[in-house]
Amino acid sequence: MEKVSTELAKLGVTFEANNPVTLLMPDPKTGKISAEVLDEKVLSAIIEFDVKIERLKEALETVKKISTGVGTVFSLGVISRVNDDGTIPTLAIAREAGFCPSENVKVNVG
């Protein structure tokens, strides 16, 4: 987790304050996880963060680079609002970053 969170923190992302992983960060601006829990094993941990769309490609490229150096599997989800014309603005950015995003997505109405 810390490998991912510290690299993302360097990009200036905002970690979700109410996420349990963020609560393990003494200072979310660094992305570092408390030393007392670093050797713990977990079944699931979700790092949630906001990044401006202008920096999304950089964030995705960072995650892609990190993915080869972590000792586990993980999945990546990108959440965004849909444009008025029904297009999803993050799809093209994800493709530019070398991902193959699914266009069959969950849509929340309201």
Biopython code that builds the backbone (N, CA, C, O; Angstrom):
import numpy as np
from Bio.PDB.StructureBuilder import StructureBuilder

atoms = [
    (1, "MET", "N", (0.824, -1.193, 0.000)),
    (1, "MET", "CA", (0.000, 0.000, 0.000)),
    (1, "MET", "C", (0.863, 1.250, 0.000)),
    (1, "MET", "O", (0.608, 2.195, -0.746)),
    (2, "GLU", "N", (1.873, 1.246, 0.832)),
    (2, "GLU", "CA", (2.666, 2.458, 0.980)),
    (2, "GLU", "C", (3.420, 2.812, -0.308)),
    (2, "GLU", "O", (3.598, 3.990, -0.616)),
    (3, "LYS", "N", (3.859, 1.803, -1.055)),
    (3, "LYS", "CA", (4.523, 2.095, -2.325)),
    (3, "LYS", "C", (3.615, 2.902, -3.228)),
    (3, "LYS", "O", (4.050, 3.858, -3.869)),
    (4, "VAL", "N", (2.365, 2.519, -3.276)),
    (4, "VAL", "CA", (1.393, 3.204, -4.123)),
    (4, "VAL", "C", (1.046, 4.574, -3.541)),
    (4, "VAL", "O", (1.084, 5.577, -4.253)),
    (5, "SER", "N", (0.714, 4.618, -2.271)),
    (5, "SER", "CA", (0.256, 5.876, -1.670)),
    (5, "SER", "C", (1.337, 6.954, -1.654)),
    (5, "SER", "O", (1.030, 8.129, -1.856)),
    (6, "THR", "N", (2.589, 6.581, -1.418)),
    (6, "THR", "CA", (3.638, 7.608, -1.390)),
    (6, "THR", "C", (3.908, 8.176, -2.775)),
    (6, "THR", "O", (4.164, 9.372, -2.914)),
    (7, "GLU", "N", (3.853, 7.338, -3.792)),
    (7, "GLU", "CA", (4.058, 7.842, -5.157)),
    (7, "GLU", "C", (2.903, 8.735, -5.584)),
    (7, "GLU", "O", (3.113, 9.760, -6.233)),
    (8, "LEU", "N", (1.695, 8.354, -5.226)),
    (8, "LEU", "CA", (0.541, 9.190, -5.562)),
    (8, "LEU", "C", (0.589, 10.517, -4.804)),
    (8, "LEU", "O", (0.227, 11.561, -5.347)),
    (9, "ALA", "N", (1.031, 10.473, -3.564)),
    (9, "ALA", "CA", (1.130, 11.702, -2.764)),
    (9, "ALA", "C", (2.073, 12.702, -3.424)),
    (9, "ALA", "O", (1.852, 13.910, -3.335)),
    (10, "LYS", "N", (3.108, 12.221, -4.076)),
    (10, "LYS", "CA", (4.053, 13.109, -4.765)),
    (10, "LYS", "C", (3.375, 13.893, -5.884)),
    (10, "LYS", "O", (3.851, 14.957, -6.281)),
    (11, "LEU", "N", (2.265, 13.363, -6.391)),
    (11, "LEU", "CA", (1.517, 14.047, -7.449)),
    (11, "LEU", "C", (0.546, 15.077, -6.887)),
    (11, "LEU", "O", (-0.079, 15.828, -7.636)),
    (12, "GLY", "N", (0.424, 15.108, -5.563)),
    (12, "GLY", "CA", (-0.485, 16.063, -4.944)),
    (12, "GLY", "C", (-1.933, 15.629, -4.923)),
    (12, "GLY", "O", (-2.832, 16.468, -4.855)),
    (13, "VAL", "N", (-2.176, 14.306, -4.982)),
    (13, "VAL", "CA", (-3.555, 13.828, -4.909)),
    (13, "VAL", "C", (-4.113, 14.107, -3.522)),
    (13, "VAL", "O", (-3.362, 14.349, -2.577)),
    (14, "THR", "N", (-5.423, 14.071, -3.410)),
    (14, "THR", "CA", (-6.092, 14.231, -2.121)),
    (14, "THR", "C", (-6.685, 12.884, -1.743)),
    (14, "THR", "O", (-7.602, 12.398, -2.407)),
    (15, "PHE", "N", (-6.171, 12.282, -0.689)),
    (15, "PHE", "CA", (-6.695, 11.000, -0.227)),
    (15, "PHE", "C", (-8.029, 11.227, 0.483)),
    (15, "PHE", "O", (-8.200, 12.210, 1.204)),
    (16, "GLU", "N", (-8.969, 10.309, 0.272)),
    (16, "GLU", "CA", (-10.293, 10.397, 0.893)),
    (16, "GLU", "C", (-10.153, 10.314, 2.406)),
    (16, "GLU", "O", (-9.681, 9.311, 2.941)),
    (17, "ALA", "N", (-10.567, 11.377, 3.091)),
    (17, "ALA", "CA", (-10.381, 11.485, 4.541)),
    (17, "ALA", "C", (-11.079, 10.386, 5.333)),
    (17, "ALA", "O", (-10.576, 9.974, 6.378)),
    (18, "ASN", "N", (-12.231, 9.900, 4.858)),
    (18, "ASN", "CA", (-12.992, 8.892, 5.600)),
    (18, "ASN", "C", (-12.660, 7.461, 5.206)),
    (18, "ASN", "O", (-13.352, 6.531, 5.620)),
    (19, "ASN", "N", (-11.615, 7.273, 4.415)),
    (19, "ASN", "CA", (-11.198, 5.934, 4.010)),
    (19, "ASN", "C", (-10.309, 5.334, 5.100)),
    (19, "ASN", "O", (-9.434, 6.030, 5.615)),
    (20, "PRO", "N", (-10.504, 4.064, 5.466)),
    (20, "PRO", "CA", (-9.688, 3.444, 6.511)),
    (20, "PRO", "C", (-8.181, 3.461, 6.219)),
    (20, "PRO", "O", (-7.379, 3.566, 7.147)),
    (21, "VAL", "N", (-7.790, 3.360, 4.951)),
    (21, "VAL", "CA", (-6.355, 3.407, 4.634)),
    (21, "VAL", "C", (-5.800, 4.794, 4.926)),
    (21, "VAL", "O", (-4.705, 4.923, 5.474)),
    (22, "THR", "N", (-6.542, 5.824, 4.566)),
    (22, "THR", "CA", (-6.089, 7.192, 4.833)),
    (22, "THR", "C", (-5.926, 7.420, 6.326)),
    (22, "THR", "O", (-5.029, 8.147, 6.753)),
    (23, "LEU", "N", (-6.795, 6.800, 7.120)),
    (23, "LEU", "CA", (-6.702, 6.950, 8.573)),
    (23, "LEU", "C", (-5.412, 6.343, 9.127)),
    (23, "LEU", "O", (-5.009, 6.657, 10.248)),
    (24, "LEU", "N", (-4.766, 5.478, 8.346)),
    (24, "LEU", "CA", (-3.489, 4.891, 8.768)),
    (24, "LEU", "C", (-2.297, 5.776, 8.405)),
    (24, "LEU", "O", (-1.156, 5.428, 8.709)),
    (25, "MET", "N", (-2.547, 6.903, 7.766)),
    (25, "MET", "CA", (-1.488, 7.828, 7.361)),
    (25, "MET", "C", (-1.374, 8.960, 8.378)),
    (25, "MET", "O", (-2.302, 9.758, 8.514)),
    (26, "PRO", "N", (-0.258, 9.042, 9.091)),
    (26, "PRO", "CA", (-0.094, 10.160, 10.034)),
    (26, "PRO", "C", (-0.204, 11.521, 9.335)),
    (26, "PRO", "O", (-0.749, 12.473, 9.894)),
    (27, "ASP", "N", (0.315, 11.598, 8.118)),
    (27, "ASP", "CA", (0.230, 12.814, 7.323)),
    (27, "ASP", "C", (-0.113, 12.416, 5.886)),
    (27, "ASP", "O", (0.777, 12.038, 5.124)),
    (28, "PRO", "N", (-1.385, 12.497, 5.510)),
    (28, "PRO", "CA", (-1.791, 12.078, 4.167)),
    (28, "PRO", "C", (-1.068, 12.807, 3.029)),
    (28, "PRO", "O", (-1.054, 12.313, 1.902)),
    (29, "LYS", "N", (-0.482, 13.944, 3.297)),
    (29, "LYS", "CA", (0.254, 14.660, 2.242)),
    (29, "LYS", "C", (1.479, 13.877, 1.787)),
    (29, "LYS", "O", (1.960, 14.078, 0.672)),
    (30, "THR", "N", (1.994, 12.976, 2.647)),
    (30, "THR", "CA", (3.162, 12.169, 2.279)),
    (30, "THR", "C", (2.765, 10.788, 1.769)),
    (30, "THR", "O", (3.527, 10.148, 1.045)),
    (31, "GLY", "N", (1.573, 10.331, 2.146)),
    (31, "GLY", "CA", (1.129, 8.992, 1.767)),
    (31, "GLY", "C", (1.762, 7.883, 2.588)),
    (31, "GLY", "O", (1.446, 6.712, 2.379)),
    (32, "LYS", "N", (2.640, 8.218, 3.506)),
    (32, "LYS", "CA", (3.281, 7.192, 4.334)),
    (32, "LYS", "C", (2.268, 6.579, 5.294)),
    (32, "LYS", "O", (1.389, 7.259, 5.824)),
    (33, "ILE", "N", (2.418, 5.277, 5.498)),
    (33, "ILE", "CA", (1.543, 4.524, 6.405)),
    (33, "ILE", "C", (2.254, 4.397, 7.757)),
    (33, "ILE", "O", (3.479, 4.281, 7.804)),
    (34, "SER", "N", (1.499, 4.418, 8.843)),
    (34, "SER", "CA", (2.077, 4.284, 10.186)),
    (34, "SER", "C", (2.967, 3.055, 10.274)),
    (34, "SER", "O", (2.581, 1.965, 9.854)),
    (35, "ALA", "N", (4.159, 3.240, 10.824)),
    (35, "ALA", "CA", (5.140, 2.156, 10.934)),
    (35, "ALA", "C", (4.577, 0.968, 11.705)),
    (35, "ALA", "O", (4.939, -0.174, 11.423)),
    (36, "GLU", "N", (3.714, 1.215, 12.655)),
    (36, "GLU", "CA", (3.181, 0.132, 13.491)),
    (36, "GLU", "C", (2.309, -0.849, 12.721)),
    (36, "GLU", "O", (2.056, -1.947, 13.217)),
    (37, "VAL", "N", (1.843, -0.498, 11.536)),
    (37, "VAL", "CA", (0.990, -1.412, 10.773)),
    (37, "VAL", "C", (1.613, -1.861, 9.444)),
    (37, "VAL", "O", (0.991, -2.615, 8.697)),
    (38, "LEU", "N", (2.812, -1.412, 9.152)),
    (38, "LEU", "CA", (3.419, -1.716, 7.858)),
    (38, "LEU", "C", (3.611, -3.207, 7.592)),
    (38, "LEU", "O", (3.535, -3.635, 6.441)),
    (39, "ASP", "N", (3.857, -3.999, 8.620)),
    (39, "ASP", "CA", (4.081, -5.429, 8.417)),
    (39, "ASP", "C", (2.813, -6.273, 8.536)),
    (39, "ASP", "O", (2.869, -7.501, 8.478)),
    (40, "GLU", "N", (1.675, -5.608, 8.700)),
    (40, "GLU", "CA", (0.410, -6.330, 8.814)),
    (40, "GLU", "C", (-0.009, -6.864, 7.450)),
    (40, "GLU", "O", (0.286, -6.260, 6.419)),
    (41, "LYS", "N", (-0.695, -7.996, 7.453)),
    (41, "LYS", "CA", (-1.264, -8.581, 6.245)),
    (41, "LYS", "C", (-2.755, -8.285, 6.230)),
    (41, "LYS", "O", (-3.420, -8.382, 7.261)),
    (42, "VAL", "N", (-3.284, -7.923, 5.062)),
    (42, "VAL", "CA", (-4.708, -7.642, 4.943)),
    (42, "VAL", "C", (-5.266, -8.352, 3.714)),
    (42, "VAL", "O", (-4.540, -8.630, 2.760)),
    (43, "LEU", "N", (-6.545, -8.636, 3.750)),
    (43, "LEU", "CA", (-7.202, -9.247, 2.596)),
    (43, "LEU", "C", (-7.560, -8.212, 1.542)),
    (43, "LEU", "O", (-7.561, -8.497, 0.344)),
    (44, "SER", "N", (-7.864, -7.006, 2.007)),
    (44, "SER", "CA", (-8.294, -5.967, 1.083)),
    (44, "SER", "C", (-7.961, -4.600, 1.651)),
    (44, "SER", "O", (-8.146, -4.345, 2.841)),
    (45, "ALA", "N", (-7.473, -3.734, 0.796)),
    (45, "ALA", "CA", (-7.221, -2.348, 1.184)),
    (45, "ALA", "C", (-7.477, -1.484, -0.044)),
    (45, "ALA", "O", (-6.967, -1.763, -1.129)),
    (46, "ILE", "N", (-8.259, -0.449, 0.136)),
    (46, "ILE", "CA", (-8.602, 0.427, -0.976)),
    (46, "ILE", "C", (-8.023, 1.808, -0.710)),
    (46, "ILE", "O", (-8.314, 2.438, 0.307)),
    (47, "ILE", "N", (-7.204, 2.262, -1.639)),
    (47, "ILE", "CA", (-6.663, 3.618, -1.564)),
    (47, "ILE", "C", (-7.554, 4.485, -2.448)),
    (47, "ILE", "O", (-7.574, 4.336, -3.670)),
    (48, "GLU", "N", (-8.282, 5.384, -1.816)),
    (48, "GLU", "CA", (-9.174, 6.278, -2.553)),
    (48, "GLU", "C", (-8.568, 7.667, -2.576)),
    (48, "GLU", "O", (-8.096, 8.173, -1.558)),
    (49, "PHE", "N", (-8.586, 8.282, -3.759)),
    (49, "PHE", "CA", (-8.039, 9.635, -3.855)),
    (49, "PHE", "C", (-8.706, 10.399, -4.991)),
    (49, "PHE", "O", (-9.267, 9.818, -5.920)),
    (50, "ASP", "N", (-8.628, 11.707, -4.885)),
    (50, "ASP", "CA", (-9.084, 12.594, -5.943)),
    (50, "ASP", "C", (-7.866, 13.166, -6.638)),
    (50, "ASP", "O", (-6.860, 13.490, -6.007)),
    (51, "VAL", "N", (-7.978, 13.283, -7.950)),
    (51, "VAL", "CA", (-6.927, 13.922, -8.736)),
    (51, "VAL", "C", (-7.625, 14.748, -9.813)),
    (51, "VAL", "O", (-8.620, 14.312, -10.391)),
    (52, "LYS", "N", (-7.107, 15.921, -10.074)),
    (52, "LYS", "CA", (-7.685, 16.753, -11.124)),
    (52, "LYS", "C", (-7.526, 16.046, -12.462)),
    (52, "LYS", "O", (-6.522, 15.375, -12.703)),
    (53, "ILE", "N", (-8.513, 16.198, -13.323)),
    (53, "ILE", "CA", (-8.503, 15.496, -14.600)),
    (53, "ILE", "C", (-7.256, 15.841, -15.422)),
    (53, "ILE", "O", (-6.786, 15.029, -16.219)),
    (54, "GLU", "N", (-6.736, 17.033, -15.224)),
    (54, "GLU", "CA", (-5.520, 17.441, -15.935)),
    (54, "GLU", "C", (-4.312, 16.590, -15.533)),
    (54, "GLU", "O", (-3.343, 16.495, -16.286)),
    (55, "ARG", "N", (-4.367, 15.980, -14.365)),
    (55, "ARG", "CA", (-3.251, 15.166, -13.868)),
    (55, "ARG", "C", (-3.581, 13.679, -13.863)),
    (55, "ARG", "O", (-2.787, 12.867, -13.388)),
    (56, "LEU", "N", (-4.750, 13.318, -14.391)),
    (56, "LEU", "CA", (-5.174, 11.918, -14.371)),
    (56, "LEU", "C", (-4.210, 11.021, -15.134)),
    (56, "LEU", "O", (-3.850, 9.950, -14.646)),
    (57, "LYS", "N", (-3.791, 11.434, -16.310)),
    (57, "LYS", "CA", (-2.877, 10.602, -17.100)),
    (57, "LYS", "C", (-1.596, 10.332, -16.320)),
    (57, "LYS", "O", (-1.100, 9.206, -16.301)),
    (58, "GLU", "N", (-1.066, 11.357, -15.682)),
    (58, "GLU", "CA", (0.155, 11.200, -14.883)),
    (58, "GLU", "C", (-0.077, 10.235, -13.715)),
    (58, "GLU", "O", (0.781, 9.407, -13.411)),
    (59, "ALA", "N", (-1.231, 10.346, -13.068)),
    (59, "ALA", "CA", (-1.548, 9.448, -11.958)),
    (59, "ALA", "C", (-1.669, 8.007, -12.450)),
    (59, "ALA", "O", (-1.168, 7.084, -11.807)),
    (60, "LEU", "N", (-2.333, 7.817, -13.588)),
    (60, "LEU", "CA", (-2.477, 6.464, -14.137)),
    (60, "LEU", "C", (-1.127, 5.887, -14.555)),
    (60, "LEU", "O", (-0.849, 4.712, -14.316)),
    (61, "GLU", "N", (-0.302, 6.703, -15.170)),
    (61, "GLU", "CA", (1.034, 6.234, -15.553)),
    (61, "GLU", "C", (1.863, 5.870, -14.332)),
    (61, "GLU", "O", (2.648, 4.923, -14.366)),
    (62, "THR", "N", (1.689, 6.619, -13.261)),
    (62, "THR", "CA", (2.393, 6.317, -12.009)),
    (62, "THR", "C", (1.939, 4.981, -11.453)),
    (62, "THR", "O", (2.767, 4.164, -11.051)),
    (63, "VAL", "N", (0.642, 4.749, -11.426)),
    (63, "VAL", "CA", (0.111, 3.470, -10.929)),
    (63, "VAL", "C", (0.618, 2.322, -11.803)),
    (63, "VAL", "O", (0.996, 1.267, -11.293)),
    (64, "LYS", "N", (0.625, 2.530, -13.103)),
    (64, "LYS", "CA", (1.105, 1.485, -14.014)),
    (64, "LYS", "C", (2.574, 1.159, -13.735)),
    (64, "LYS", "O", (2.955, -0.011, -13.706)),
    (65, "LYS", "N", (3.384, 2.174, -13.532)),
    (65, "LYS", "CA", (4.805, 1.974, -13.234)),
    (65, "LYS", "C", (4.989, 1.223, -11.910)),
    (65, "LYS", "O", (5.806, 0.307, -11.820)),
    (66, "ILE", "N", (4.245, 1.608, -10.913)),
    (66, "ILE", "CA", (4.337, 0.986, -9.582)),
    (66, "ILE", "C", (3.877, -0.466, -9.632)),
    (66, "ILE", "O", (4.393, -1.301, -8.890)),
    (67, "SER", "N", (2.918, -0.776, -10.495)),
    (67, "SER", "CA", (2.290, -2.100, -10.512)),
    (67, "SER", "C", (3.288, -3.238, -10.705)),
    (67, "SER", "O", (3.042, -4.355, -10.250)),
    (68, "THR", "N", (4.384, -2.976, -11.357)),
    (68, "THR", "CA", (5.362, -4.039, -11.582)),
    (68, "THR", "C", (6.243, -4.285, -10.357)),
    (68, "THR", "O", (6.956, -5.288, -10.300)),
    (69, "GLY", "N", (6.200, -3.378, -9.376)),
    (69, "GLY", "CA", (7.072, -3.513, -8.222)),
    (69, "GLY", "C", (6.385, -3.852, -6.921)),
    (69, "GLY", "O", (7.021, -3.864, -5.867)),
    (70, "VAL", "N", (5.081, -4.131, -6.980)),
    (70, "VAL", "CA", (4.385, -4.510, -5.752)),
    (70, "VAL", "C", (4.220, -6.025, -5.722)),
    (70, "VAL", "O", (4.078, -6.661, -6.766)),
    (71, "GLY", "N", (4.238, -6.584, -4.556)),
    (71, "GLY", "CA", (4.184, -8.036, -4.411)),
    (71, "GLY", "C", (2.783, -8.592, -4.258)),
    (71, "GLY", "O", (2.565, -9.526, -3.487)),
    (72, "THR", "N", (1.834, -8.026, -4.984)),
    (72, "THR", "CA", (0.460, -8.504, -4.893)),
    (72, "THR", "C", (-0.291, -8.113, -6.162)),
    (72, "THR", "O", (0.231, -7.388, -7.009)),
    (73, "VAL", "N", (-1.486, -8.588, -6.278)),
    (73, "VAL", "CA", (-2.348, -8.166, -7.380)),
    (73, "VAL", "C", (-3.211, -7.017, -6.899)),
    (73, "VAL", "O", (-3.483, -6.891, -5.705)),
    (74, "PHE", "N", (-3.634, -6.192, -7.815)),
    (74, "PHE", "CA", (-4.580, -5.151, -7.442)),
    (74, "PHE", "C", (-5.389, -4.743, -8.657)),
    (74, "PHE", "O", (-5.008, -4.997, -9.799)),
    (75, "SER", "N", (-6.505, -4.109, -8.385)),
    (75, "SER", "CA", (-7.336, -3.606, -9.472)),
    (75, "SER", "C", (-7.415, -2.093, -9.340)),
    (75, "SER", "O", (-7.179, -1.528, -8.272)),
    (76, "LEU", "N", (-7.748, -1.465, -10.435)),
    (76, "LEU", "CA", (-7.803, -0.014, -10.486)),
    (76, "LEU", "C", (-9.165, 0.406, -11.008)),
    (76, "LEU", "O", (-9.634, -0.105, -12.025)),
    (77, "GLY", "N", (-9.785, 1.320, -10.324)),
    (77, "GLY", "CA", (-11.054, 1.866, -10.772)),
    (77, "GLY", "C", (-10.945, 3.371, -10.900)),
    (77, "GLY", "O", (-10.318, 4.030, -10.070)),
    (78, "VAL", "N", (-11.552, 3.912, -11.936)),
    (78, "VAL", "CA", (-11.570, 5.360, -12.145)),
    (78, "VAL", "C", (-13.026, 5.799, -12.126)),
    (78, "VAL", "O", (-13.864, 5.239, -12.831)),
    (79, "ILE", "N", (-13.312, 6.792, -11.322)),
    (79, "ILE", "CA", (-14.672, 7.292, -11.169)),
    (79, "ILE", "C", (-14.714, 8.725, -11.673)),
    (79, "ILE", "O", (-13.859, 9.538, -11.324)),
    (80, "SER", "N", (-15.705, 9.031, -12.489)),
    (80, "SER", "CA", (-15.861, 10.410, -12.961)),
    (80, "SER", "C", (-17.320, 10.671, -13.308)),
    (80, "SER", "O", (-18.123, 9.750, -13.448)),
    (81, "ARG", "N", (-17.628, 11.920, -13.437)),
    (81, "ARG", "CA", (-18.960, 12.294, -13.907)),
    (81, "ARG", "C", (-19.024, 12.077, -15.412)),
    (81, "ARG", "O", (-18.008, 12.135, -16.104)),
    (82, "VAL", "N", (-20.215, 11.831, -15.903)),
    (82, "VAL", "CA", (-20.444, 11.677, -17.333)),
    (82, "VAL", "C", (-20.747, 13.060, -17.906)),
    (82, "VAL", "O", (-21.455, 13.856, -17.289)),
    (83, "ASN", "N", (-20.206, 13.334, -19.082)),
    (83, "ASN", "CA", (-20.486, 14.615, -19.745)),
    (83, "ASN", "C", (-21.960, 14.703, -20.128)),
    (83, "ASN", "O", (-22.654, 13.688, -20.186)),
    (84, "ASP", "N", (-22.429, 15.910, -20.386)),
    (84, "ASP", "CA", (-23.832, 16.126, -20.775)),
    (84, "ASP", "C", (-24.220, 15.328, -22.014)),
    (84, "ASP", "O", (-25.377, 14.939, -22.169)),
    (85, "ASP", "N", (-23.251, 15.083, -22.899)),
    (85, "ASP", "CA", (-23.550, 14.331, -24.122)),
    (85, "ASP", "C", (-23.457, 12.818, -23.928)),
    (85, "ASP", "O", (-23.592, 12.055, -24.884)),
    (86, "GLY", "N", (-23.224, 12.385, -22.676)),
    (86, "GLY", "CA", (-23.172, 10.956, -22.370)),
    (86, "GLY", "C", (-21.800, 10.335, -22.475)),
    (86, "GLY", "O", (-21.638, 9.152, -22.177)),
    (87, "THR", "N", (-20.806, 11.100, -22.893)),
    (87, "THR", "CA", (-19.445, 10.553, -22.991)),
    (87, "THR", "C", (-18.775, 10.550, -21.624)),
    (87, "THR", "O", (-19.135, 11.315, -20.730)),
    (88, "ILE", "N", (-17.797, 9.675, -21.491)),
    (88, "ILE", "CA", (-17.061, 9.547, -20.236)),
    (88, "ILE", "C", (-15.676, 10.149, -20.466)),
    (88, "ILE", "O", (-14.873, 9.580, -21.206)),
    (89, "PRO", "N", (-15.388, 11.285, -19.848)),
    (89, "PRO", "CA", (-14.158, 12.009, -20.150)),
    (89, "PRO", "C", (-12.865, 11.278, -19.795)),
    (89, "PRO", "O", (-11.814, 11.557, -20.372)),
    (90, "THR", "N", (-12.939, 10.362, -18.869)),
    (90, "THR", "CA", (-11.715, 9.693, -18.419)),
    (90, "THR", "C", (-11.306, 8.516, -19.303)),
    (90, "THR", "O", (-10.176, 8.040, -19.200)),
    (91, "LEU", "N", (-12.194, 8.040, -20.163)),
    (91, "LEU", "CA", (-11.870, 6.876, -20.996)),
    (91, "LEU", "C", (-10.689, 7.148, -21.926)),
    (91, "LEU", "O", (-9.758, 6.346, -21.997)),
    (92, "ALA", "N", (-10.723, 8.265, -22.633)),
    (92, "ALA", "CA", (-9.637, 8.588, -23.569)),
    (92, "ALA", "C", (-8.319, 8.780, -22.825)),
    (92, "ALA", "O", (-7.264, 8.377, -23.314)),
    (93, "ILE", "N", (-8.378, 9.385, -21.661)),
    (93, "ILE", "CA", (-7.161, 9.609, -20.869)),
    (93, "ILE", "C", (-6.580, 8.273, -20.427)),
    (93, "ILE", "O", (-5.368, 8.071, -20.492)),
    (94, "ALA", "N", (-7.429, 7.371, -19.982)),
    (94, "ALA", "CA", (-6.960, 6.047, -19.561)),
    (94, "ALA", "C", (-6.325, 5.302, -20.730)),
    (94, "ALA", "O", (-5.309, 4.627, -20.562)),
    (95, "ARG", "N", (-6.914, 5.424, -21.897)),
    (95, "ARG", "CA", (-6.328, 4.781, -23.085)),
    (95, "ARG", "C", (-4.966, 5.383, -23.417)),
    (95, "ARG", "O", (-4.031, 4.653, -23.746)),
    (96, "GLU", "N", (-4.846, 6.707, -23.332)),
    (96, "GLU", "CA", (-3.567, 7.376, -23.586)),
    (96, "GLU", "C", (-2.485, 6.892, -22.616)),
    (96, "GLU", "O", (-1.305, 6.838, -22.963)),
    (97, "ALA", "N", (-2.904, 6.542, -21.401)),
    (97, "ALA", "CA", (-1.959, 6.079, -20.382)),
    (97, "ALA", "C", (-1.643, 4.588, -20.530)),
    (97, "ALA", "O", (-0.878, 4.038, -19.737)),
    (98, "GLY", "N", (-2.222, 3.935, -21.536)),
    (98, "GLY", "CA", (-1.906, 2.535, -21.800)),
    (98, "GLY", "C", (-2.849, 1.528, -21.180)),
    (98, "GLY", "O", (-2.534, 0.339, -21.127)),
    (99, "PHE", "N", (-3.999, 1.979, -20.709)),
    (99, "PHE", "CA", (-4.982, 1.078, -20.121)),
    (99, "PHE", "C", (-6.061, 0.752, -21.147)),
    (99, "PHE", "O", (-6.218, 1.459, -22.143)),
    (100, "CYS", "N", (-6.794, -0.311, -20.899)),
    (100, "CYS", "CA", (-7.926, -0.709, -21.746)),
    (100, "CYS", "C", (-9.186, -0.662, -20.899)),
    (100, "CYS", "O", (-9.681, -1.705, -20.473)),
    (101, "PRO", "N", (-9.712, 0.533, -20.648)),
    (101, "PRO", "CA", (-10.872, 0.648, -19.757)),
    (101, "PRO", "C", (-12.137, 0.095, -20.403)),
    (101, "PRO", "O", (-12.310, 0.144, -21.620)),
    (102, "SER", "N", (-13.003, -0.426, -19.561)),
    (102, "SER", "CA", (-14.301, -0.922, -20.011)),
    (102, "SER", "C", (-15.268, 0.244, -20.132)),
    (102, "SER", "O", (-15.301, 1.129, -19.277)),
    (103, "GLU", "N", (-16.049, 0.236, -21.194)),
    (103, "GLU", "CA", (-17.069, 1.276, -21.344)),
    (103, "GLU", "C", (-18.376, 0.845, -20.709)),
    (103, "GLU", "O", (-19.309, 1.642, -20.604)),
    (104, "ASN", "N", (-18.455, -0.403, -20.286)),
    (104, "ASN", "CA", (-19.640, -0.910, -19.587)),
    (104, "ASN", "C", (-19.434, -0.644, -18.110)),
    (104, "ASN", "O", (-18.769, -1.411, -17.414)),
    (105, "VAL", "N", (-19.998, 0.429, -17.649)),
    (105, "VAL", "CA", (-19.698, 0.899, -16.315)),
    (105, "VAL", "C", (-20.951, 1.032, -15.462)),
    (105, "VAL", "O", (-22.077, 0.988, -15.956)),
    (106, "LYS", "N", (-20.721, 1.193, -14.196)),
    (106, "LYS", "CA", (-21.816, 1.453, -13.267)),
    (106, "LYS", "C", (-22.179, 2.919, -13.357)),
    (106, "LYS", "O", (-21.295, 3.775, -13.377)),
    (107, "VAL", "N", (-23.451, 3.219, -13.411)),
    (107, "VAL", "CA", (-23.910, 4.599, -13.476)),
    (107, "VAL", "C", (-24.833, 4.862, -12.297)),
    (107, "VAL", "O", (-25.820, 4.153, -12.102)),
    (108, "ASN", "N", (-24.513, 5.871, -11.524)),
    (108, "ASN", "CA", (-25.396, 6.297, -10.435)),
    (108, "ASN", "C", (-26.199, 7.495, -10.922)),
    (108, "ASN", "O", (-25.628, 8.483, -11.383)),
    (109, "VAL", "N", (-27.506, 7.412, -10.820)),
    (109, "VAL", "CA", (-28.380, 8.482, -11.267)),
    (109, "VAL", "C", (-28.774, 9.318, -10.054)),
    (109, "VAL", "O", (-29.102, 8.782, -8.996)),
    (110, "GLY", "N", (-28.737, 10.621, -10.222)),
    (110, "GLY", "CA", (-29.192, 11.476, -9.131)),
    (110, "GLY", "C", (-28.226, 12.539, -8.776)),
    (110, "GLY", "O", (-28.485, 13.332, -7.870)),
]
sb = StructureBuilder()
sb.init_structure("model")
sb.init_model(0)
sb.init_chain("A")
sb.init_seg("    ")
for serial, (resi, resn, name, xyz) in enumerate(atoms, 1):
    if name == "N":
        sb.init_residue(resn, " ", resi, " ")
    sb.init_atom(name, np.array(xyz, "f"), 0.0, 1.0, " ", f" {name:<3s}", serial, name[0])
structure = sb.get_structure()
